[in-house]
Amino acid sequence: MEFFDWFFPEQAQAAHLRSLARRTQRRERRSIRNRSDINKRVDSLEDDVGYMALLLGTLIQKVDEKGLVTRAEVREAISELDAIDGVKNGRLDVNILKGMGQ
């Protein structure tokens, strides 16, 4: 405890509370900036996923039109791959997909 704090406890307490308030404000501003950065990243990822869905849909349509693979065959392959990770949930763990290419 400092000399000032000893003789003027109310003022010391007020100074401490102001310091805490400033720190809290700085943390809140940082948190707002971080949320903004996260929102930008999520928006970017949503754009990327939308583009990938468009690209994949286009490829499926073209191979079906050319008679290389039918949409039914694609659905069947999706069902088989969905079960590869042991859970039929309409998704595939990316790590399993990466391992398939090796």
C-alpha positions in Angstrom: 0.0 0.0 0.0 1.4 3.4 -1.0 1.6 6.4 1.3 -1.2 8.2 -0.7 -3.5 5.2 -0.4 -2.9 5.1 3.4 -4.0 8.7 4.0 -6.5 9.1 1.2 -8.3 5.7 0.8 -11.4 7.1 -0.9 -9.3 8.8 -3.6 -7.1 5.7 -4.0 -10.2 3.6 -4.4 -11.7 6.0 -6.9 -8.4 6.0 -8.9 -8.4 2.2 -8.8 -12.0 2.0 -10.1 -11.2 4.4 -12.9 -8.2 2.2 -13.8 -10.4 -0.8 -13.9 -13.0 1.0 -16.0 -10.3 2.0 -18.5 -9.0 -1.6 -18.8 -12.6 -2.9 -19.2 -13.2 -0.4 -22.0 -10.0 -1.4 -23.8 -10.9 -5.1 -23.6 -14.4 -4.3 -24.9 -13.0 -2.4 -27.9 -10.6 -5.2 -28.6 -13.4 -7.7 -28.4 -15.5 -5.7 -30.8 -12.6 -5.5 -33.3 -12.1 -9.3 -32.9 -15.8 -9.9 -33.6 -15.6 -7.7 -36.6 -12.6 -9.7 -37.9 -14.4 -13.0 -37.2 -17.5 -11.8 -39.0 -15.4 -10.8 -42.1 -13.8 -14.2 -42.1 -17.1 -16.0 -41.8 -18.5 -13.9 -44.7 -15.5 -14.8 -46.8 -15.9 -18.5 -46.0 -19.6 -18.4 -46.9 -18.6 -16.8 -50.2 -16.0 -19.5 -50.8 -18.5 -22.3 -49.9 -21.1 -20.8 -52.2 -18.6 -20.7 -55.0 -17.5 -24.3 -54.4 -21.2 -25.4 -54.4 -21.7 -23.6 -57.7 -18.6 -25.1 -59.2 -19.5 -28.6 -58.0 -23.1 -28.3 -59.2 -21.8 -27.2 -62.6 -19.4 -30.1 -62.9 -22.1 -32.6 -61.9 -24.5 -31.1 -64.5 -21.8 -31.3 -67.3 -20.7 -34.9 -66.6 -24.4 -35.9 -66.5 -25.1 -34.1 -69.8 -22.1 -35.8 -71.4 -23.3 -39.2 -70.2 -20.1 -39.8 -68.2 -21.8 -40.2 -64.9 -25.5 -40.0 -64.0 -26.9 -38.0 -61.1 -28.1 -41.3 -59.6 -24.5 -42.6 -59.7 -23.3 -39.4 -58.0 -26.0 -39.8 -55.3 -24.9 -43.4 -54.8 -21.3 -42.4 -54.5 -22.2 -39.7 -52.0 -24.1 -42.2 -49.9 -21.1 -44.6 -49.9 -18.6 -41.9 -49.1 -20.8 -40.6 -46.3 -20.6 -43.9 -44.6 -16.8 -44.1 -44.8 -16.3 -42.2 -41.5 -18.8 -44.4 -39.7 -21.5 -41.7 -39.4 -24.1 -41.1 -42.1 -24.7 -37.4 -41.6 -24.4 -35.9 -45.0 -20.8 -34.9 -44.4 -17.3 -36.3 -44.7 -14.4 -35.5 -42.4 -11.9 -33.5 -44.5 -9.0 -35.6 -43.0 -10.5 -38.8 -44.5 -10.8 -37.1 -47.8 -7.2 -36.0 -47.7 -6.1 -39.5 -46.8 -8.0 -40.9 -49.9 -5.8 -38.9 -52.2 -2.6 -40.5 -50.9 
